[in-house]
Amino acid sequence: MADSLNCDLKSLSPLQLFERVTEQGEKVRALKAGKAPKDEIDAAVRMLLSLKLSYKTTTGQDYQAGLPPKDLALINNGTAKEEDEDLVDPWNVQTSNAKGVDYDKLIVRFGSSKIDTDLINRIERAIGQKPHHFLRRGIFFSHRDMDQVLDAYENKKPFYLYTGRGPSSQAMHVGHLIPFLFTKWLQEVFDVPLVIQLTDDEKYLWKDMTIEKAYEYARENAKDIIACGFDINKTFIFSDLDYLGTSAGFYKNIVKVQKHVTFNQVKGIFGFTDSDCIGKISFPAIQAAPSFSSSFPQIFNGKENIQCLIPCAIDQDPYFRMTRDVAPRIGQPKPALLHSVFFPALQGAQTKMSASDPNSSIFLTDTPKQIKTKINKHAFSGGRDTIEEHRKYGGNCDVDVSFMYLTFFLEDDDRLEQLKQAYTSGELLTGELKKVLIETMQPLVAAHQERRKQVTDEIVKQFMTPRKLAFEF
């Protein structure tokens, strides 16, 4: 039995080991609190000590609650461990690879699970329709506990969705739409409530902007989010600067999280330093709180046991690793997550999009002419230096930004595959591929702009008013 356990433990990643130790610690505390028989408690404690020893042997570090192994947190205060290592945290994404971040390595480092064919097939069976192309194409590629969410759904138990936006600029770009388009689909196929957090407080703390400007951006961004087509009867959008002052349930959860996370832990997880303002240090608890249904008593009728599913880009995962560690200790269910890949800048997957650089992406305010110019002038090409070479050797879809963008926005699977084959064979030239992207993006952005024009200040107010949604709990 012991040999079998040791063999099982050796197959675990350091972060999976970390989570096993955490879960066993929770089990020991629960047994003691429930006054379980002494032999049962002793056996659980022996298992905990064995897990801690395996963790130390594997990582060279003593287990510390809430502090994942340092080399896996991948923050390292802004520097990657190795030169070719990708740096991914909530504020930085850096890679030296033209193909972009190595997501398979990231799954191992973060200790999440790959969204495989079995899970996609299970989602299809649960909802009775073809899964979203973001799932089919690996744009949402990693998860935590999605199988538990499906268990709950199949057993007619409720769950809810939570996603967010940090309003750092007035105009959003097409990459910002990815989590919202996917969340809208999830809300429709599972018929569940949705809360959307606008972290205007975070942007005020991190950026050189006034608190009034941060709040203004939040309301402007809300119009773009609403224009994605969310159902007003099933969706609550809130600004932290607004909602925190009105919800006792929300603030209580923030304080509970704050009590259970030490300064050393947030430094280890997020790379904060002694010179960071205390607002930054306490902010992770604010992003954690919407993971708990008791933060929204008006929606969930005060119920505390409703699981949350969070679709987000994987750079937000450190917040929710911390949340998942704290949740059992404050009597809350762990949130489940679905992680997306990063949306590439026009200049290539190595470069980061910036709201201050209008040429780094296609913005939702761009005209058809601007879209055409940006793609033709700035979209990084996977084509060859000359037409002759391209015809002979073909293009590289792995690094070609036009093809990457089409992977996100061209819904027709057969058409996408045809383009890939034609470009790879050299039959299709870079300019022709860019033309397909232009013809895809122009109507998409124009349609979004038309929907946004219909979003009045009164509609924004309705979405952002705390209220009961169209669900019974």
N, C-alpha and C positions, 0 to 999 in steps of 0.2 A: 504493500500500500504506500509506504514512504517512498520507495523507489519510483513508483508510478507518479506520485505527487512531484518529486524532484524533476522527473522527466517532463511533466506538464509545465512546470515553472520555467525550465530552460527554454521552452519554445515561445515564452512570452517576451514582448518588447519591454524595455525599462519602464515605459509609461503605463503599459498594461499591468506590470508588476506593482507599480505605484498605486494604481486603482484597486488592485486586489488587496494590498495592505490596508488601504483606506476602508474598503468594504468590510474586511475582517475586524478592523478596529471598531466599526459601527456595530457589528454583530456582538462583540464582547461587551460593549457598553449597554446594548439592549438586553443581553442576558443578565447582566448585573442588576440593571434597573428593574427587570422583571423577576428578580430573586429566583433565578433558575437553579437547578440542582448543582452542587459544587463540582461534581465530576464533569458535567456538561460545560461549565464555565472554564474549568482547568483545561479541557481539551481544546476549547476555542482559543484560550490564551497561548497554548503550545503552538497551535496553527499560526497565530499572529506572530509569535517570535520566529518561527520558521520562515514565514514570508518576509519579515524584516531582514533576516539574515541573507536570504536569497537576493533581496533588493540591494543590500550593501555589497554583496559579492559581485553582482552584475554591474552596478553603477559606480562603486567606490565611494558612495555617499550614504550617510545615515538618513533614514526616512524622516522627513519632517512634514507634518500634516499641512496640506494646502500648498506645498512647495514642490512642484514636479521636478524631476531631474534636470539640472541646469543645462546640460548640453542639448536637452530635448526641448526645453522651453524656447530655445533659439532666439533669445532676446539679446543676452550678452551685452546689454547696454549699447546697442547700436552697431556691434561688429559681429560678423559671422565667424564661426569657429575656424573654418578653413577657407582658403581663397576661393575655391569653386563651390562653396556651400551657399545655398540660397538663404537670404535673410527675409524672414516673414514675421511681422508683428502688426499690431493694429494701426501703426503709423508709417511703416516702411515695407516696401516689397522690392528686393534687389536680386537680380540673377545675372550671371555672365553668359547664360545660354540663349542663343537666338530663338530657340523653340519655346522659351519661357521657363517657368518654375517646374522642377521635377516633382510632380504631384505624388507619384508612388513613394518617393523618399519622404515627402511631407506627411503622408499617411502614417508611415512607420515612426517618424519623429514625434508626431502629435499623438500617436496611439489611437487614432480613429479607425473606422472600418471602411473598406472600399465598397461603393455601391456596385454590386456585381449583377450578373444576369438573373440570378435567382431572386434577388430583392426586387429588381425591376419587374420581373414576371409576377411576383407576389402583389406588387402595387397594382399591376394591370388586372389581376383577378379580383382584387378588393374593390376597385372603382368601376370595373366592367367596361373599360375603354383603353385605347392605346395611350401609353404614358407620354408625357410632354417630351418634345424633342430635346430639351435640356437634359433630361434623364437618359434618353436613348443615345445621345452623342457624348455623354460623359462630362457635360458642362457642370452639372451637379454630380460630383464624383465620390464623395465621402460622407459618412454619417456617424452619428452616435445614437444608438437605441431606436432607430427607425422601426426595427422589428417589434419593439414594445408598443409603439404607436399603432402599428397595424394590428397587433393583438387586441389592443383596446378597441379599435374601430370595428374589428370583426365580432367583438363581444358586446357591441352597442354601447361602449363606454365613451364619454365625451373627451375631446382634447381641443386645444386652441392653438392658433398660430401667432407668432410674435416675430416681427422684423423691424428694421429701423433705418434711419438715415441721419448722417451728421451734416447739417446744413452749412457747408463752408462757402457756398457761393450762390448767387441768385439763379444762375442758369445751371441745370443739370445736363450731363452728357448721356449718350445712349448706353454707356456702360452702367450707369446708375439704374437703368431700367431693369437690368437682369433679375435681381432678387424680387422686384415688385411684379414683373410679368409672371415669374414662377409662383410667387406667393398667391397671386390672383387665381392661377390655375388650381393650386392646392385647395384654396378656399372653395372654389366652385365644385371640384370633384368630391371633396370630403364633406362639404356643407358645414363649415365650422366658423366660430368667431375669429376675428383677427384684431390684434392691437399693433399699432405702428408708432414707435418711439422716435421723436425728433429731438436729437441730443444737442439743442442749441446751447445748453450750459457747457457741454464739452467743448464746443467750438469757441466759445468765449474764453474758456480756460487755456486752450491750446494755441489759439490764433490771435493775431494782433487786430482785434475788432471790438467794437463796443457791444455791450449787452443788448442794446436796442437793435443793432444791426444783425446780431445772431438771431434774435427773435423774428425780425423781418424776413431773413432768409428762410427760416423754418416755415413761415406761412406761405412764402412763394414756392418753396419746394413741395409743400402740401398740395398745391394746385397741380403740379406735375404728377404727383403720386395718385391723386384722385382721377386724373385724366387717363390713367391706366385702366380704369373701368371698375373700380371696387364698388361693392354694394354698400350703400350708406346704412342700410339696416343691419349689416353684419360686421361693420368695420368702425373701430375707434382709433382716430389719429390724435396723438397728444404731444404737446411741447413740454419738455421737462420744466422749463421756466414757468409754465402755466400750472401744470398738473400737480407737481410736488407740493405746492402750497394748499391744495384743496383735498388731497386724499390721505387720510390718516392711515389707511391700510398700506398704501404705497410707501409712506415714510417709515412705518413700523418695520416693513421688510428691509428697507435700506439699512436701518439701525441694526437689525439682527445680523445681516451680512457683515456690516462693519465690525461688530463685536467678535465675529468668528474668523476674521482675517487679520493677520498682524502686518505691521509695516515691513518686516523682513520678507514676508510672503509676497506682498505686492511689488516689492523691489525685485524679487527673484522672477516673478511672472512677467512683469511689464517693463523692467529696466529703469524704474524711477530712481532718481538720485536725491541726495539730501538737499539739493538746491531747487528741486521741483516744488511748486506751490502746493499747499495741502489740499487744494481743490482737486488737483490731478490724482492725488493719492486716494482720495475718498470716492472719486468718480466711478471706478469699477463696480461699486455696490449699487450705484444708480442704474447702470446698464444691466445688472443682475436682476433687479427687483421685478421687472415685467415678466420674468420667467415663472412667477408665482401667481396663481389665480387670485389669491387674497389681495393682490395689489389693485384689483378691479372689482370691488364688491358690487358696484352697480351692474356689472355684466354677469358675474358668477354667483350672485346672491350670497356672498360671503363664504362660498365653498373653497377649501384650501387644498383639495386633493386632485385637482384637474391638471393633467399633464400638458406641458407646453412643447410645441415643435417649432424650432427656430431655423428658417432658411436664411443663410447668410454666406458671404464670402469667407474663405477659410482664415483670412487674417484676423477675423473677429473671434476665433476659437479660444484664445487665451482668456477672454472675459468669461466664457462659458465653461471652460475647464475649472476655473475658480468657483463658478456658480454651482457646478455639479458636485464639487468637493464639499461646499458649504451646505447644500440643500438638505441632506439627511440629518445634519446636526441641528437644523432649525425646524425639523418636522415637515419638510416640503419634498415633493417628488422632483427628481432630477429632470431638467429639460432635455429633450432630444434635439438633435441638430441635423441639418442637411447642408453640406458645404459646397459652394461653387468655386470654380477656377476663377482666376483674375481676368478681367477684360483687358486686352492689350492696347497700348497706345498705338496711334497710327505709325509712329516711327519704328515700331517693332516691340516684341514681347519683352525685350530687356529693359525698355525704358518705361517709366511710370507716367501715367496720365496726370496732368496738372490742370486744375481749374484756371490757373493764372496763365497757362499757355493755350491759346485758342486753337492752335494747330495740332495739339496732342490727341484730340478726339473730335468726333462729330457731336456738336451740342444740340440740344432740343430747340434752340432758338435759331439755328442755322437756316439760311435760305437754300433752295435747290441749287443755286449757282455756287454758294459757299461749299456745299456738300461735294459737288462735282470737283471744284478746285482743290479742296483738301485731299480728296481721295487720289486724284491724278498726281498731285504734287508731293504729297507727304506719305501715302500708304507704302510701307516697306514691301519690297518685291522679293519673291522667291524665284524670279526669272533669271535667265542667263544674261551675260553682258551684250550679246548680239542676237539678232533674230536667227541667224544660222545655227549658233550654238544651242539656242532654245529649242529650235525644231529638232535638233539632233539628240540633245540630252534631257530635255523637258524641264519643267519648273518644280520647285520644292514647296509643297503645300504646308509643310510643317513650320515654315518660317514666314510664309507669305501672309501679310496682314489682311489683305482683301479676302483671301479664302477663310482666314480665322473669323472675320466679321460675318461672312456668309454662314459659317457654322452656327453662329448665334441667331441670325435673323432670317435666313432662308428656310422656310418650314418644309419645303418639298424635299424629302430624303432622296428620291430618285434623281432629281435635278442636281442636287449637291454632289452626288456620286458621279454623275456624268461630267460635271465641271472638274472634279478631282482627277478623273481619268484623263480628260482632255488636256488639262494643264500639266499633269505629270508626264504625259506622253510627248508634249511639245506641240500638240495640235492647236491648243488655245494659248494665245500670247498674253503677257501681263496686262497690256492695255485693254484687251478684250475682257479679261477677268475683272478689271477695275470697272469697266462699263456695266457689267452685271451687278456689281456691288452698288454703283451709283443708282441704277434703276431699281434696286431693292430698297435703298435707304431713303431716297427722295420721297416716295409716297408714304413710307412708314413715319418719317418725321413730320411731314405735312399733315397727316391724319392725326398725329398726336397734338400738333399745334391747334388744329380745329377743335379737338375735344377739350383742350385746355382753355380755349376762349369761352367755352360754355360754363367753366367753373367760376362761379361768382364768389365774392367774399362771404355771402350768406351761406352758400353751400359748404365752404371751408369751415365756417362757424358750426354748422350742423355736425360735420364729421368730427370736430374737435370738442364737442360738448359731451361731458361725461353723462352716460345714459344707459338704459337697458337696451340690449340688442335683441334681434329676433330669435332668441333661443330661451328655453326654459331650463333652469338648473336647480 
